[in-house]
Amino acid sequence: MGNCLTSSSRVQSAQSSASGSSLSSFPSTQTFSTPSTLTVPSYSERSGPEVLPTPRTEGEILSSSNLKDFTFSELKSATRNFRPDSLLGEGGFGYVYKEVEYLGQLHHPNLVKLIGYCSDGDSRLLVYEFMPKGSLENHLFRRSSQPLSWAIRIKVAVGAARGFVFLHDRESQVIFRDVKASNILLDSDFSPKLSDFGLAKAGPTGDNTHVSTQVMGTHGYAAPEYVATGRLSAKADVYSFGVVLLELLSGRRALDKNKIGIEQNLVDWARPFLGDKRKLYKIMDSRLGGQYPKKAAFTIATLALRCISNEARLRPKMSEVLATLEPLLDSKETIKQNAKGREKGFGSRPKTEVEYLGQLHHPNLVKLIGYCSDGDSRLLVYEFMPKGSLENHLFRRSSQPLSWAIRIKVAVGAARGFVFLHDRESQVIFRDVKASNILLDSDFSPKLSDFGLAKAGPTGDNTHVSTQVMGTHGYAAPEYVATGRLSAKADVYSFGVVLLELLSGRRALDKNKIGIEQNLVDWARPFLGDKRKLYKIMDSRLGGQYPKKAAFTIATLALRCISNEARLRPKMSEVLATLEPLLDSKETIKQNAKGREKGFGSRPKVTKTGHE
């Protein structure tokens, strides 16, 4: 156990003499390589920070967290008597249990993984996955470190943004509240993960636009309206992320007392240059040596300018931030730099479910729990998905018809899963996108399943991979069927077919129909671009209960996805950017409210396998 921990984990500690007490207000925290924290008296009516909607005792938190319970002696041995290089930071009793409360439930590739804890006597220790490249702060501001290339800066910005989108777009929203460079950790490939949930806060519910709380965070990053009033919303995280974008551009700290006058505050100093292409070079990090694409740099600068607006309502949502940043991953300059460090893929052997799902972790991918390889038996054990497949709900007439809100939720969640697969450095092409491979959990959140046909995407300057044609009739892209040349755009085509199924309630292929109606794409295509005729293909089981504008948005998106020319299809990131705003339509919100989760205070869901 000790050797395993030494190579893959780091420890965070806190001390308390109140073992077994309930969650408390948080004392000030001290962490290595972290700017001084900000604690300002709140102007709200409530005097202390609420931890969660339903506070729970220490025992309840630990017993429900599915984390490894280490003994103090195990951790002492694993860290060689708690050597300083094994310690990430120190905090108060309340912070440690809040980390367990959040990270024990939240799982995403861009959140640091909490492996376990120790609650042994007066010792309070947390064990995280090891992030070998340390914090973004160290790479940006320590002059002894190798300067980060433009490609890595983009990668960090996009990955961190994905983490925040995951937190903000959950039904039970989480506001991070301490976004800063020291809380963005980097793995061996410089993929970023958000860490330190000690100040995280459950977001507003119902019709509320904010939560009122004691002001806590870090000077230089905290949003002005939050500091002034104690009113907290997700837009406060957006402001802080805008400051991080400025740090990535400039290589300067948010606050630097070694500078003079206005230059001490990065936001105040940089703001006048951000909207001017001709002057932007004045704030760019000199350690880049001018090696950055000017157009992309200006895109980020103008995005950062929106994020640091003094008015919260003028800031974009994190989903909009991500939609602006993701295309920069594919710029020629970024691809050129990324190619040097590109992973070589999963190998030449046929890919198995174990190989892929053992490495890929995302809220919209089904979780592989275990396997059996016993004699001739080959069995895989997945998390239980109680609502079954999308196929069953759409096409079995005995099932309850899916509401419009659930159809949008399924489309967005599935798209997020495909964006994750396609935008990895070692791209994964799913190759068998269809309704039966989209499974639904108890809240109808979708997860992609069956990676048996998945294929590693092209590398270097290649635009496709050549492979034996496999997939499902009615979903497979025409160029792939004709030539065996496979790209991520083949998945986009198939996803377009799924969108048509969600709109129409019809199967991709249905031999019970007559003539052209047997093929959903051929039958639906003429109606997709015509608002007046779109009703002819809409699922009759919706009973007309769908927003016409949103339906037309999806129809025109599907039309682009099923283009016979791969180059005319959008990327999955563009598909997601089109779909996500529909989650916030009045009609969708109205229907979602009926089944909204009650927050983190509810008991963890238990599956048939006994796992959360």
N, C-alpha and C positions, 0 to 999 in steps of 0.2 A: 504493500500500500504506500509506504513512504517513498519508494523510488518512483512510483507512478505519479505521485503528487509533485515531486520535485521537478519533473520534466514538463508538466502540463498545467500547473496551477499556480496561483498566487493567493496570498492571504490578506484579508483586511480584518482589523481587530477593533474591539471596543470593550471597555470594562464597565461593569455595573455591580453594585451591591444589592440590587433589587431583583434578584433572580425570581422569575415567575410572575412578576407584576405585569399589568396590562400596558398597552402602548402608551407612551408618554409624549409630552411636548419635547422638542428636540433641543438639546444644548448646542452650543457652537461646535463646529467640527474643525479638525486639523488634518490636512492631508499633505503628503509629500508632493512637491512640484505643483502646488495649487495656489492661485492668487488668493488674497485675503477675502473672506466671505463677507457678505453684506447682510446685516440684520438691522432693519429700520422699524420703528414702532408703526403699527398698522393704523390706518385711518378708518378701517372698517368697523362695523358694529361688533364683530366677533374678535375676541382678543387672542386666540391661539389657533395654530394650524390644525385643521382636521386631517387626520391621517387617512382614513378610509370612510366610506359611507356607513359601514358597520364595524366599529373597532372590535378587534379580537384579541384574545389573550395570547401570550407568548406560546403556550402549549398548543393552542389551536392553529397558530400560524405554522409552527414547525411540523406538526403532525400532518398538515394538509399540503405541504410544499413539494413532496416527492423528491426531496434533496437528500443527499448522503449525510448521515449523522456521524461526524468524526469525533474521536476522543481527543483530548488535549495532547496526550502523549503521541498519538499518531501524527498530529500536525507539527509538534515540536521536532519529531524525528524527520519528517518530510522536508521541513524548512531549515534543517541543521541548526536547531535551537533558535529559530526565528531570526535568521540573518537579515540584515536590513534590505538586501536585494530581493527578499521574498515578501516584503511588506509593501502593500499598495497604499495604505493609509490608515488613519485612526479616526474614530468617531464616537458618538454617544450611543447609549443603550437603544434609544428609540430609532436611530438611523439604521442600526444593524437589522432590526426586525422589519423595518420598512423595506429594506433591500430584499429581504426574504419574501415579504408580502407581494412585492411587485415582480421581481425577477423569478420567483417561484412559479408565476402564472404566465408571464409574457415570454414568448419564444419567437425569435426572428433572427435571420442571419446577421442583422446589423445591431443587435443588442448583445452585450457581453453575457456569456453563459455563466450562471451561478451553479457551481457543482455541488457544494455542500456547505455545512456549517458545523460549528462546535458550540454547544451550550453546556459547559462543564464547570460546575462551581461558579466562580466569579468571571470566568473567561467567556467572551463573546467573540467568535471568529467566523469569518466568511471565507469560502474558498471559491475562487473564480478560475475559469479557463485561463491559460497562460497566453498573454498577448506579447509575443517576442519583440515587436518593434516599439513597444512603449506607447507614449501618448503623442498626439499630433503636436501638442505644445512643445515637446522636446525637439521634434524635427524642425519646427518652424523657427524657434527662437534661440536654440543653443548653437552658437557659431561653430562649435567643434563638430557638429553633426554634418552629414552629407546633405546638401540642399535637396529638397524634394523637387522632382521634375514636374513639368506642367501636367503630364499624363497622370501622375500619382495624385496631384492636387485635385484634378477633376474626379478621379476615382473616389477620393475621400469625400468630396462634397456630395457626390451622387449617393454613395453608400449611407452617409449620415442622414441625408434627406429622406432616404427610404425608411430608415429607422424611425424618424419623426413622423412620417406619413402613417406608418403602422400605428404609432401611439395615438396620434390625433384622430385617425379615422375609425378607430374601434367604436363600437356602440357605447361601451363604457370608456370614454375618452380619458387619456392620461396626458397631463401637462408636465413636461420634464422639469422646468423651472430653474435649471442650472446649466444651460447650454453654454459650453466653452471648450476651448481647444484641449484643456487638460482632461476633460471628460470624454474625449473621443480617442479610443485606444486602437492600435493597429496590429493586425496579425502578421504572419510571416510574408504575406503577399501584399501588405499595405491595405488590406480591406479593413474599413473602419467599423468599430462597434461602440455603441453608446454605453457608458458606464456611470456608476454612482447615481442611484435612484433615491438617495437620502432625502432630497427635497421634492421629489415628484408628488403631484397632487391630482386627485380625481377631478376631471373637468366638470363644467356645468351640466345640469340635466334639465329636461323639460324645455320650457321656454326661456330659461335663464341664459344670459349671454356671457356671464362671468361667475367666478366664485370670489368671495371676499376672504382674505387670509392675511396673516402676518407676512410682511415683506421679507423675503430671504432670497439670496442669490449671490452674484458676484459683481462688484463695481465694474463698469465699462461694458458689461453685457446686458444688464437688466433694462427692460423696457421702461420708458419714462412714465407712462400712465400707471404702471404697476407700482413703481417706486413712490409715485405721488399719492395714490389712492388705496393701494392694497387690492385693487380689483384685478383679478388674474384671468386671462383667457389664453387659448392656444396661440393667439397673435403675439403674446409675450415671447414664446419660444421662437416665433418667426423673426422677431427683432434680434434676438440673441444669435440666431443662425446667420442673419445678415452680417453681424459683427464677425463671426467666424469666416464668412466669405471674404470679408475685407482683410482678415489676417492671412488667408490663403493667397490673395492677390498681392499683398504688400510685404508679407514677412514681418510685420510689426505687431506688437502686443496691443490689445484693446486699451490698456492703460500703461504708460511707460513714464515713470517719474524721472528717468534719465534724459528725456527730451525737454525742450523748452517751449513754454507758452502753449498755443493751441495744439502743437504736435504731441502733447502728452496724451490727448484723447483721440484715438484713431478715428472715431466716427466724425467728430468735429473737423478734424484735419482733412480727411479724405473726401467728405461730402461734396465740396465744390468741384472736384475733378471727375466724379463718377459719371456724369452725363455728357462729358465732352471728350469725344474720340481723340482730339488733337492733344489734349492735356493728360490723358489717362496714364501715359508712360511715367508721369511724375510720381505716381504712387506705387508703381509695380516693383516687386521685390528685385533688388539688384542681383541677388544670387541666382536668378533665372538667366542672367546674361542675355536678356532679350530673346531667349528661346521660348516664345509662346505665341500662339495665333492671335493676332490683334482683334479679329472679329469675335472670337470666343471670349477673349478677355473683356471686351466691351459688353458682351451679353451678360456676363457675370456681374460686371460693375453696375449696369442698369438694374439688374435683378436685386443686387445688394441695396441699391438706393431705394427701391420700393420696400424692401424688408425693414430698413431702418427709418421708415417714415415715422414722424412723431405722432401721427394719428393711426391708431390700430386699425381702423376700418379701411385705410388705404393700403395696408400691407396685404400681400397675396396669402392664400392658404399654402400650407406646406405641399399639398398635392400639386398646386400650380408651380411652386418652386421646383419640385422634382421634374415636372413636365418640361420646364425650361432647361434644366441642367442635363437631363438624360441624353438628348441629341448630341451634346458635346462629347460624349464618350465615343461617338462614331466619327468625329472629325478626322480628317486625314492625318493631322499632326498627332492627335492622341493615339490613333491606331498605330502609327509608325513607332511611337515610343513604347506603347504597350506590347508590341510584337516581340521586343527583346526579352521580356520577362513572362511571356505567355506560357501557361501550363501546357504540357504536351498532350493533354486529354486523358481519357480513362483507359487507354491501351487498345490493342488491336483485337483482343478477344471479344466475342459477342457480349454485349452489355446485359447484365442481369439486374433484377429489382434490387438485390442486396447491394450491388456495386453503386448504383445511383442513389437510392434512398438512404443508404448508409452514410452518404456524404452530403446530401442536399436537405436542408432544413428551412422550411418556410411555412407560415400559417396556412397557405393554400395548397400545400402538398400533403398527401396523406402520410401519416407517420408510420414507419416500419418499426414495430416493437421487437420482433425477434424472428427466429427461423428454426426449422428442424431439418437436419441432414442425418437421417438415421437409416442406414441400409439403402433401400431403394426409395425411401420416402423423402420428398423435397417439399417442405411446407413453409409458408411465410405467414407471420402473424402481424396483422395491422391493427391500428386503433379502430375501435368500433364506430361506424358512421350510421347512427340510428335511423336517418331518413332515407337511406339507400341512395340510388342513383338518380340523376336528373332525368334520365330516360324513362324511368318508371313513373315519375310525376307528370311528365309531359304527355306520355303516350298511352298510359293505362287509364281507360275511361272510368274504371272503378275508383281511381284515386281522386282526392280533393284537388281541384284545379289550382295551380299556382297563381297567386296574386301578382299584379304588376310589380309591386315593391320587391317581392321575393325574386322575380325574374331579373330585375336590375341588380339586386344583391349578388345573385349567382353569376351574372355576366361580369360584374366588376371583380369579384373575388377570383374567378377563373383567370381573367385577364392579368391580374396581379401575379398569379402563379406562373403564367407564361412569360411575363416580363422578367421575372426572376430567373427563369431558365435561359432565356435568350440573351440577357444582358450580362451574364457571368463572363469572366475572362475565358473560361473553358465552357463555351456555349453548349447548351443541350437543346437538341431538336426533339420534340416529343414524338412526332411522327404518327400518332394515332389519336388525334383530338376528336372526340365524339361525346355525345350525351351520356353514354353508358360509362365513360371513364371520368365523369365528374360526379363525385360523391358528396353527400350533404350531411352535415352534422345536425345536432338537435335544434339548432337555431337557423338551419338552412344555409349556413356558411359553406361554400363549396371548397372541395379539395381535389386536386388532380390525382388520379390513381392509375396503375398499370403502366410501368415504365419498361415493359418487356420489349418494345420496339424503339425505345429512345436511342438517339444517336448523337455522338459528339459532333459539334458543328465544325465548319471549315476553320482553318488556321492560316496565319500569315496573310498573303494577298489573295487567297482562294475565296471565291464567292459561293462555292457549293461543295458538297461531297457527293461522290458517285457511289451508289449502293443498290442492292437488290430492292425492287419495289415491293413494299409491304405497307399495309394499312387497311382501311375499310372503304369499300365502294360507296360513293355518294359524298364522302368527306375528302378524299385524296385530291390534291392539287393536280390540274391537268398536265403541267410541265413535268412533274415528278413521275406521273404514270407513264408519260410518253418517253422520257429519257433516262429516268433513274437518277437525275441530278436533284439533290436535296438541299434546300436552304430553309432558314427560319420562316421565309415567306410561305412555305408549304403549310406550316402550322397556322399562319394567319388565314389562309384560304379555308382550312378546316374550321377554324374558329368562326369565320363568317357564316359557315353553314350552321353552326350551333346557334348563332344569333338569329338566323332565319327560323330555326326550330323554336326558339324562345318566343319569337313574334307570332308564329303561325300555329304552333302546337302540332305541326306535321313532321313526319320522319323525313330524313334526308332522301331515302329511297322507300317507296311504298308500292309494292306490286298489286295491292288491292285497288289502287287508283287506275285511271284510264289515260292512255296517251301521255302527253307532256306532263301531266300532273304526277306521274310516277316519280319524276326527278324534281325535288324541291327547288334546286337552284334554277333549272330551266323554266319551271313554272312561275316562280316568284320574281325573277329578274325584271320583267317588263313593268312591274308595279312599284318597284322599290324607289324610284326617283320621282314618283307622281303623288303628291299629297292627296289629290282628290280620289285616287284609285287605291291607295294603300289599304283601306279598310277591307278590300277584297281578300287579302291574305292574312288578316289578323285572326288570332285564335278566337273562335266563337265562344269558348268557355270563359273568356274574360268578360263576356257580357257587355262589351263596350266600355268597361271600366279601366281606361288607360288614357294617359295624357297624349293627345294627338301630336304635339310638338316633339315630345321625347320619342315617341314611336317613330316619327319620321327621321329623327336624328340617328336612331339605331338602324333604320332601313337604309339610309344613305351610307352609313358606315359599313354595313354588311355588303352593300353593292361594291364598295371599294375593295373590301376584303376578298370577294369572290371574282375579282378581275381575272381574266384568262392570262394576263401578262403579270408575272411576279413583280416586275419593277414598279408597277402601278399600285400595288397593294401597300397599305401603310405598315409601319413597324408595329409590333405589339405595344410598345411604349406610347405610340400615337393613338392606338385603339383605346388603351387605358385612359389616356388624357381626355378622350372624347366621352367615355362612359362615366367616369367618376363624378362629374358635375351632376349627372342625373340622380345620383344618390341623394342630393340635397334639394331636389325639386319638391314643391309643396305636396304633391300627390304621393310621392314616395315616402316622405317624412310622415305624412298622415297615416299611411298604412303600416309603416315600420313601428310607429309608436305603440301599437297594440301588443307587439311581441318584443319590445325592447328589454334588454337585460337590466337587472336591477343594480349592477355594479359589482365591485370586487368583494363586497361583503357576503355575497351568496355562497353557498357551499359549493366546492369543486364538483364538476360533473364526473360521475363514475361510469366507465364503460364496462362492457361484458368481460373485458380482459382484466379489469381491476385497475387500469391505468387512467390517469386524468385525461 
